[in-house]
């Protein structure tokens, strides 16, 4: 344990206690309601890259992902070609999975198609949650009925790597559900954000 860790005695969710990057992410981002469509899409795509790995792996590579995927601008990513896929497969700073890279490009195209048809991505995901953060006071689950339904609707639109477990992790990260533990110092602060507006 470092000197900084000894000084920082704030009670946190257990998963964030042992790594400084995870603590920073937990303290500043995780569970804070996100209403921006582009940011929500980026988060969902990054959760897809996490599949089979840990979120810490993605966090450590997040800046490289953002640079490689043009700051996750859906309009730019939607136009990626086979040359871009090859470029990404040769980029050692990101997770080099062809299936996940192709899923992200397809996800950008779906995002654009939804927008063109008048379906806003933020309105879509938040609408499924009743347009306000869910304050979970029970055990933290790997998936829920809502994540299963959201997964179903995302798959119906053509998204990949959006199973119920990945979608629930996305919901937690995006503040659609507040899963900070009852003893976590961030619990009350995040709960106060529940009246945010779309």
Beta strands, then each sheet from edge to edge (+ up, - down):
strand 1: 134-135
strand 2: 177-178
sheet 1: 1+ 2+
end
